[in-house]
Structure formats: structure tokens, C-alpha cells
């Protein structure tokens, strides 16, 4: 398909396990590479959010983040299920596994999952909020508050960078990052008005100013400015105050990312530069098969495939009679 250059589109997405999710104003499409090599595509209606808060700056960023996280989790679980299809059946569970399953049951497993999630959140708060403040307060007790806030923020960014860098060394995460790069390239290809083919998308950039990675990094940068106004006393109290300001920080970061995605000027290029550089870690160059999956999801949002069905799409974009209505 050939389109006129649009420069900007509201279509966005996220990388999944062996696939990509794309979301437009009224449609959402999930394209996944199955274990047999084919592409499975599902297109469904995306409810338009006309809530009053969508017109309120900062607040809309917080609410949009929550909705995006819920949607991403749902899509990620769907991609995980598809990735397991066609694999060999697991071996017979051991006596210990059967005992634990009988002892805990579904309710017990739900409790364990909840506890694990809470512990994960607590660990994140310790690593990204309390630990930097603890180290900075101890090592730079002599420094003025502004300088300590800057050092504390830089430590948080370094921890975040180290975490992402370590994740990128895992083969499975590297493939997710490749699909992330494919998502960006596909959107750039569409915005440039090029025909949506893997060959054209391959030539596009993989660093996009509206990426969630840029949002996360800019959130950390905004948090440094906010932290300059929070007094250094009791470190636990300081951490709780910073936690209370998280929605404000996220809202401000969202407004900038939203503006940067629609405008290209000196200011946006300078402020977007750190996030675009950081995408060198969270996006990798995709191959043509991965780009085919990303383009399939994009075309699903652009009304090229039927809705409310799980269909099988080939490399040329044709879908087969193996479609099944949900």
C-alpha cells in the first residue's frame, strides 16, 4: 500500500513475546509469530476514551499510563499463551509439584502471585528511591540540597541503565527488543508515506520520540527537578514524599512526550536526545521476518484485515481460510 506522508500518527504500540501490538484511535491489532512460522493476527475494537480527564493536562498522563499498563499486561499474557502453542507437552510433574499443587490450590497460587508482586514493587522502591537517597545522604552530607538531588537522580538513572543493559543480554529479551525496533520502524515507514513492506521499513529509523522508553527516562529527569524541593531529613519520609509526587512527575513527562511526538524543533530535539539515545538499549535492529510481524499489526489497525477473528497471515500479507471467529 502507498500513502501520502503524514509526518505524525497517533498509532502506537508495544513489543510482545514474538510479536507486536499496535493501537490506533478505534482499533487494536496483535500480530504474533507462531511456532510453526506463520503469523497470527487478531484485530479488535479499541474503545475510544472520551472521559473528562483526557482534556486535563498532567492528569491525562497518569490515567493514560495506568490504562496502558493494564492493556500491555493483557496483550503480554495473550502473546505468552500463543508462544506456548504447539510445544511439546511438559513432563509429568514430580511428587513435590503435585503435593504443592494439591496443598495450595488455585487460591494459594493466587496468594503466592500477589505476594511476589508486592515484593517486586517493594524491591523496586528500595532500588530506585530509598537506596539512592540513602547513599547520597551518607556520602554527600556536606553538599547543598540541589547538588544532592542531582547526584541522587543520576544514581537512579545509572541503576535503571544497568538493569536494562543486563536484560538485553538475555536472548529472549533481545528478541523482544528487536520487535520493539520493528514497531518503531513500521510506524516511521507509515509516517513517511512509504509502501508498508519489510524492505522499506528496514530503511527507517528505530528511535522514536514517542517511545515509552523515552517517557521512562524523561520521568527520571523530571523527578530530579522535583526532588530539589523536597527537604533532606528523615530518608524514609523523603522517600514517601517522592512517592506521593510520582503521579505529578509522570503527568509532566507525558505532556512533554506528547508534544515532542507532534513537533520537531530545537527544544524538542535537545530534550528528546537522552531518551532517543537510551533506545539504543531497548531497541535492536529487527530482521525482515520480525518487521513482517510489526507491519502486519500496523495494517490491522489500518483496516486491511477483518475484525474479531484470529487469522493466519502469510509473508505477503494474505490471510488464509484457517480463520476462526471468536
Kinemage of the C-alpha trace (Angstrom):
@kinemage 1
@onewidth
@group {chain A} dominant
@subgroup {mainchain}
@vectorlist {calphas} color= white
{ca unk a 1} P 0.000 0.000 0.000
{ca unk a 2} L 1.191 3.513 -0.702
{ca unk a 3} L 0.241 6.523 1.401
{ca unk a 4} L 0.969 10.216 1.460
{ca unk a 5} L 3.430 11.225 4.115
{ca unk a 6} L 1.566 12.118 7.310
{ca unk a 7} L 4.631 13.054 9.456
{ca unk a 8} L 2.693 12.182 12.608
{ca unk a 9} L 0.261 9.460 13.579
{ca unk a 10} L -1.470 8.673 16.845
{ca unk a 11} L -0.824 4.963 16.280
{ca unk a 12} L 1.437 3.453 18.896
{ca unk a 13} L 2.251 0.046 20.215
{ca unk a 14} L 4.462 -2.230 22.218
{ca unk a 15} L 6.656 -5.265 21.700
{ca unk a 16} L 5.412 -8.632 22.927
{ca unk a 17} L 6.749 -12.164 23.094
{ca unk a 18} L 7.435 -12.909 19.416
{ca unk a 19} L 5.106 -10.158 18.300
{ca unk a 20} L 3.840 -6.607 18.312
{ca unk a 21} L 0.693 -4.833 19.466
{ca unk a 22} L -0.457 -1.740 17.589
{ca unk a 23} L -3.231 0.571 18.760
{ca unk a 24} L -4.984 3.325 16.848
{ca unk a 25} L -7.931 5.561 17.660
{ca unk a 26} L -10.552 2.850 17.170
{ca unk a 27} L -8.707 -0.440 16.619
{ca unk a 28} L -6.096 -2.596 18.273
{ca unk a 29} L -4.157 -5.342 16.496
{ca unk a 30} L -1.878 -8.045 17.868
{ca unk a 31} L 0.402 -9.901 15.442
{ca unk a 32} L 2.441 -12.846 16.698
{ca unk a 33} L 4.909 -15.226 15.064
{ca unk a 34} L 3.711 -18.735 15.893
{ca unk a 35} L 5.965 -21.707 16.474
{ca unk a 36} L 5.084 -23.106 13.040
{ca unk a 37} L 6.431 -19.918 11.395
{ca unk a 38} L 3.081 -18.373 10.454
{ca unk a 39} L 1.750 -15.033 11.712
{ca unk a 40} L -1.354 -14.995 13.883
{ca unk a 41} L -3.283 -11.722 13.839
{ca unk a 42} L -6.165 -10.548 15.968
{ca unk a 43} L -7.862 -7.198 15.330
{ca unk a 44} L -10.465 -5.863 17.731
{ca unk a 45} L -12.191 -2.634 18.550
{ca unk a 46} L -10.361 -0.234 20.825
{ca unk a 47} L -12.786 1.751 22.901
{ca unk a 48} L -12.400 5.475 22.416
{ca unk a 49} L -11.648 7.175 25.697
{ca unk a 50} L -13.797 10.308 25.904
{ca unk a 51} L -13.538 10.706 29.666
{ca unk a 52} L -13.342 14.237 31.031
{ca unk a 53} L -9.765 13.770 32.270
{ca unk a 54} L -8.439 13.290 28.700
{ca unk a 55} L -8.657 17.074 28.334
{ca unk a 56} L -6.859 17.819 31.617
{ca unk a 57} L -3.074 18.187 31.198
{ca unk a 58} L -0.901 16.110 33.556
{ca unk a 59} L -3.891 14.129 34.891
{ca unk a 60} L -4.476 12.545 31.483
{ca unk a 61} L -0.889 11.344 31.501
{ca unk a 62} L -1.346 9.499 34.796
{ca unk a 63} L -4.612 7.883 33.700
{ca unk a 64} L -3.209 7.000 30.291
{ca unk a 65} L -0.211 5.314 31.940
{ca unk a 66} L -2.476 3.160 34.118
{ca unk a 67} L -4.641 2.150 31.154
{ca unk a 68} L -1.566 1.418 29.044
{ca unk a 69} L -0.066 -0.812 31.725
{ca unk a 70} L -3.296 -2.798 32.033
{ca unk a 71} L -3.543 -3.200 28.259
{ca unk a 72} L 0.131 -4.160 27.914
{ca unk a 73} L -0.230 -6.821 30.601
{ca unk a 74} L -3.286 -8.279 28.860
{ca unk a 75} L -1.518 -8.376 25.485
{ca unk a 76} L 1.640 -9.831 27.017
{ca unk a 77} L -0.318 -12.703 28.594
{ca unk a 78} L -2.022 -13.363 25.247
{ca unk a 79} L 1.339 -13.492 23.451
{ca unk a 80} L 2.700 -15.841 26.120
{ca unk a 81} L -0.219 -18.228 25.552
{ca unk a 82} L 0.316 -18.221 21.775
{ca unk a 83} L 4.061 -18.795 22.194
{ca unk a 84} L 3.303 -21.983 24.161
{ca unk a 85} L 1.028 -23.450 21.493
{ca unk a 86} L 2.471 -26.350 19.528
{ca unk a 87} L 5.253 -27.022 22.009
{ca unk a 88} L 5.836 -30.457 23.432
{ca unk a 89} L 3.797 -31.362 26.471
{ca unk a 90} L 5.733 -30.903 29.716
{ca unk a 91} L 6.962 -33.949 31.530
{ca unk a 92} L 4.857 -35.498 34.265
{ca unk a 93} L 5.025 -33.241 37.353
{ca unk a 94} L 7.080 -34.526 40.250
{ca unk a 95} L 5.593 -35.698 43.533
{ca unk a 96} L 6.667 -32.430 45.145
{ca unk a 97} L 4.916 -30.396 42.424
{ca unk a 98} L 1.743 -32.470 42.780
{ca unk a 99} L 1.841 -32.090 46.563
{ca unk a 100} L 2.253 -28.299 46.381
{ca unk a 101} L -0.494 -28.030 43.790
{ca unk a 102} L -2.861 -30.067 45.949
{ca unk a 103} L -1.871 -28.185 49.101
{ca unk a 104} L -2.092 -24.676 47.707
{ca unk a 105} L -4.768 -24.963 45.052
{ca unk a 106} L -5.774 -22.031 42.885
{ca unk a 107} L -6.364 -19.746 45.864
{ca unk a 108} L -2.924 -20.488 47.257
{ca unk a 109} L -1.230 -19.855 43.921
{ca unk a 110} L -3.084 -16.542 43.635
{ca unk a 111} L -1.795 -15.578 47.088
{ca unk a 112} L 1.768 -16.501 46.127
{ca unk a 113} L 1.497 -14.456 42.921
{ca unk a 114} L 0.182 -11.454 44.859
{ca unk a 115} L 2.943 -11.706 47.453
{ca unk a 116} L 5.557 -11.976 44.685
{ca unk a 117} L 4.146 -8.876 43.010
{ca unk a 118} L 4.170 -6.904 46.272
{ca unk a 119} L 7.748 -7.980 46.961
{ca unk a 120} L 8.713 -6.912 43.440
{ca unk a 121} L 7.200 -3.465 43.987
{ca unk a 122} L 8.968 -3.129 47.343
{ca unk a 123} L 12.280 -4.118 45.769
{ca unk a 124} L 11.786 -1.540 43.011
{ca unk a 125} L 11.033 1.184 45.543
{ca unk a 126} L 14.122 0.215 47.537
{ca unk a 127} L 16.418 0.196 44.488
{ca unk a 128} L 15.122 3.289 42.728
{ca unk a 129} L 14.018 5.512 45.601
{ca unk a 130} L 15.367 4.592 49.025
{ca unk a 131} L 18.834 3.250 48.135
{ca unk a 132} L 19.928 6.301 46.047
{ca unk a 133} L 18.727 8.636 48.807
{ca unk a 134} L 20.496 6.546 51.456
{ca unk a 135} L 23.797 6.530 49.582
{ca unk a 136} L 23.639 10.221 48.648
{ca unk a 137} L 22.716 11.328 52.149
{ca unk a 138} L 25.594 9.319 53.600
{ca unk a 139} L 28.278 10.170 51.031
{ca unk a 140} L 27.335 13.809 50.446
{ca unk a 141} L 26.089 15.015 53.796
{ca unk a 142} L 28.172 18.176 53.263
{ca unk a 143} L 26.622 19.076 49.904
{ca unk a 144} L 23.750 21.536 49.293
{ca unk a 145} L 20.288 20.065 48.723
{ca unk a 146} L 20.250 20.826 44.989
{ca unk a 147} L 23.541 19.026 44.358
{ca unk a 148} L 22.424 16.028 46.418
{ca unk a 149} L 19.176 15.826 44.434
{ca unk a 150} L 21.129 15.804 41.158
{ca unk a 151} L 23.501 13.060 42.351
{ca unk a 152} L 20.595 11.037 43.721
{ca unk a 153} L 18.818 11.281 40.359
{ca unk a 154} L 21.932 10.286 38.435
{ca unk a 155} L 22.308 7.207 40.626
{ca unk a 156} L 18.718 6.220 39.845
{ca unk a 157} L 19.371 6.608 36.133
{ca unk a 158} L 22.563 4.530 36.360
{ca unk a 159} L 20.709 1.750 38.195
{ca unk a 160} L 17.983 1.831 35.546
{ca unk a 161} L 20.515 1.746 32.706
{ca unk a 162} L 22.373 -1.159 34.307
{ca unk a 163} L 19.128 -3.087 34.745
{ca unk a 164} L 18.103 -2.629 31.093
{ca unk a 165} L 21.631 -3.436 29.877
{ca unk a 166} L 21.617 -6.709 31.830
{ca unk a 167} L 18.158 -7.581 30.487
{ca unk a 168} L 19.356 -7.006 26.926
{ca unk a 169} L 21.930 -9.782 27.398
{ca unk a 170} L 19.149 -12.363 27.744
{ca unk a 171} L 18.344 -13.983 24.348
{ca unk a 172} L 14.560 -13.794 24.866
{ca unk a 173} L 14.696 -10.128 25.884
{ca unk a 174} L 16.937 -9.347 22.924
{ca unk a 175} L 14.218 -10.685 20.611
{ca unk a 176} L 11.617 -8.535 22.385
{ca unk a 177} L 13.868 -5.514 21.856
{ca unk a 178} L 14.145 -6.455 18.159
{ca unk a 179} L 10.364 -6.452 17.872
{ca unk a 180} L 10.415 -3.105 19.672
{ca unk a 181} L 12.725 -1.787 16.959
{ca unk a 182} L 10.421 -3.270 14.325
{ca unk a 183} L 7.461 -1.467 15.851
{ca unk a 184} L 9.253 1.896 15.575
{ca unk a 185} L 10.474 1.270 12.047
{ca unk a 186} L 6.988 0.297 10.881
{ca unk a 187} L 5.436 3.466 12.277
{ca unk a 188} L 8.189 5.629 10.761
{ca unk a 189} L 7.638 3.902 7.413
{ca unk a 190} L 3.928 4.735 7.565
{ca unk a 191} L 4.564 8.326 8.637
{ca unk a 192} L 6.954 8.746 5.700
{ca unk a 193} L 4.256 7.617 3.259
{ca unk a 194} L 6.278 4.629 2.064
{ca unk a 195} L 4.753 1.361 0.957
{ca unk a 196} L 4.461 -0.865 4.003
{ca unk a 197} L 6.958 -3.588 3.134
{ca unk a 198} L 9.775 -5.074 5.246
{ca unk a 199} L 12.341 -3.725 2.760
{ca unk a 200} L 11.061 -0.137 3.133
{ca unk a 201} L 10.636 -0.410 6.896
{ca unk a 202} L 14.182 -1.730 7.235
{ca unk a 203} L 15.497 1.636 5.983
{ca unk a 204} L 13.537 3.621 8.579
{ca unk a 205} L 14.876 4.822 11.924
{ca unk a 206} L 14.332 2.723 15.025
{ca unk a 207} L 14.420 5.573 17.590
{ca unk a 208} L 11.032 7.263 18.046
{ca unk a 209} L 10.383 10.329 20.269
{ca unk a 210} L 7.034 8.949 21.477
{ca unk a 211} L 8.540 5.706 22.782
{ca unk a 212} L 7.747 4.535 26.288
{ca unk a 213} L 11.482 4.249 26.899
{ca unk a 214} L 11.863 7.986 26.369
{ca unk a 215} L 8.916 8.501 28.692
{ca unk a 216} L 10.585 6.500 31.475
{ca unk a 217} L 13.895 8.313 31.142
{ca unk a 218} L 12.260 11.732 30.986
{ca unk a 219} L 10.244 10.789 34.076
{ca unk a 220} L 13.537 10.190 35.898
{ca unk a 221} L 14.870 13.550 34.705
{ca unk a 222} L 11.736 15.398 35.864
{ca unk a 223} L 11.950 13.597 39.215
{ca unk a 224} L 15.406 15.149 39.746
{ca unk a 225} L 13.932 18.644 39.448
{ca unk a 226} L 11.034 17.792 41.788
{ca unk a 227} L 13.422 16.210 44.318
{ca unk a 228} L 15.325 19.504 44.607
{ca unk a 229} L 12.336 20.939 46.506
{ca unk a 230} L 11.923 18.011 48.915
{ca unk a 231} L 13.798 18.532 52.198
{ca unk a 232} L 16.589 16.178 53.287
{ca unk a 233} L 15.672 14.974 56.733
{ca unk a 234} L 14.350 11.563 57.539
{ca unk a 235} L 15.162 9.441 54.471
{ca unk a 236} L 12.042 7.279 54.837
{ca unk a 237} L 9.826 10.370 54.974
{ca unk a 238} L 11.649 11.811 51.976
{ca unk a 239} L 11.030 8.569 50.046
{ca unk a 240} L 7.320 8.645 50.910
{ca unk a 241} L 7.056 12.282 49.788
{ca unk a 242} L 8.764 11.445 46.491
{ca unk a 243} L 6.368 8.520 46.072
{ca unk a 244} L 3.431 10.896 46.537
{ca unk a 245} L 4.819 13.125 43.781
{ca unk a 246} L 5.156 10.254 41.270
{ca unk a 247} L 1.786 10.989 39.565
{ca unk a 248} L 2.783 14.642 39.044
{ca unk a 249} L 6.181 13.637 37.641
{ca unk a 250} L 4.597 11.102 35.282
{ca unk a 251} L 1.996 13.608 34.148
{ca unk a 252} L 4.612 16.233 33.291
{ca unk a 253} L 6.726 13.659 31.419
{ca unk a 254} L 3.678 12.519 29.444
{ca unk a 255} L 2.879 16.054 28.320
{ca unk a 256} L 6.393 16.518 27.009
{ca unk a 257} L 6.454 13.173 25.166
{ca unk a 258} L 3.062 14.011 23.678
{ca unk a 259} L 4.313 17.397 22.498
{ca unk a 260} L 7.628 16.027 21.208
{ca unk a 261} L 5.805 13.433 19.124
{ca unk a 262} L 3.914 16.166 17.280
{ca unk a 263} L 6.633 18.821 16.950
{ca unk a 264} L 10.171 18.861 15.635
{ca unk a 265} L 12.169 21.892 16.757
{ca unk a 266} L 15.409 22.702 18.542
{ca unk a 267} L 13.899 22.433 22.033
{ca unk a 268} L 12.214 19.067 21.461
{ca unk a 269} L 15.295 17.656 19.756
{ca unk a 270} L 17.545 18.643 22.673
{ca unk a 271} L 15.162 17.351 25.347
{ca unk a 272} L 14.386 14.183 23.388
{ca unk a 273} L 18.058 13.345 22.813
{ca unk a 274} L 18.643 11.415 26.100
{ca unk a 275} L 15.553 9.250 25.528
{ca unk a 276} L 16.475 8.562 21.904
{ca unk a 277} L 19.990 7.591 22.982
{ca unk a 278} L 18.580 5.301 25.659
{ca unk a 279} L 16.547 3.490 22.988
{ca unk a 280} L 19.842 2.069 21.747
{ca unk a 281} L 19.470 -0.305 24.694
{ca unk a 282} L 15.739 -1.042 24.498
{ca unk a 283} L 15.501 -1.422 20.715
{ca unk a 284} L 17.557 -3.646 18.458
{ca unk a 285} L 17.682 -3.950 14.678
{ca unk a 286} L 14.943 -6.398 13.601
{ca unk a 287} L 15.181 -8.871 10.752
{ca unk a 288} L 12.681 -8.923 7.870
{ca unk a 289} L 10.534 -11.636 9.484
{ca unk a 290} L 10.157 -9.554 12.629
{ca unk a 291} L 9.340 -6.489 10.539
{ca unk a 292} L 6.701 -8.508 8.698
{ca unk a 293} L 5.013 -9.174 12.041
{ca unk a 294} L 5.134 -5.494 13.060
{ca unk a 295} L 3.767 -4.388 9.674
{ca unk a 296} L 1.001 -6.978 9.926
{ca unk a 297} L -0.112 -5.443 13.241
{ca unk a 298} L 0.068 -1.946 11.744
{ca unk a 299} L -2.007 -2.965 8.716
{ca unk a 300} L -4.537 -4.499 11.074
{ca unk a 301} L -5.077 -1.063 12.636
{ca unk a 302} L -5.284 0.451 9.125
{ca unk a 303} L -8.372 -1.631 8.240
{ca unk a 304} L -6.688 -4.183 5.973
{ca unk a 305} L -7.936 -7.250 7.848
{ca unk a 306} L -11.265 -8.438 9.323
{ca unk a 307} L -12.046 -7.733 12.957
{ca unk a 308} L -12.834 -10.001 15.896
{ca unk a 309} L -11.103 -13.007 14.358
{ca unk a 310} L -7.837 -14.820 14.835
{ca unk a 311} L -6.458 -15.194 11.322
{ca unk a 312} L -3.316 -16.638 9.809
{ca unk a 313} L -1.342 -14.214 7.623
{ca unk a 314} L 1.483 -15.134 5.243
{ca unk a 315} L 4.620 -13.115 4.488
{ca unk a 316} L 2.907 -11.347 1.567
{ca unk a 317} L 0.077 -10.138 3.778
{ca unk a 318} L -2.593 -12.561 2.548
{ca unk a 319} L -4.724 -14.285 5.140
{ca unk a 320} L -5.871 -17.863 4.830
{ca unk a 321} L -9.143 -19.733 5.304
{ca unk a 322} L -7.851 -21.032 8.607
{ca unk a 323} L -9.539 -18.014 10.213
{ca unk a 324} L -11.659 -18.741 13.206
{ca unk a 325} L -14.328 -16.454 14.619
{ca unk a 326} L -14.161 -15.946 18.351
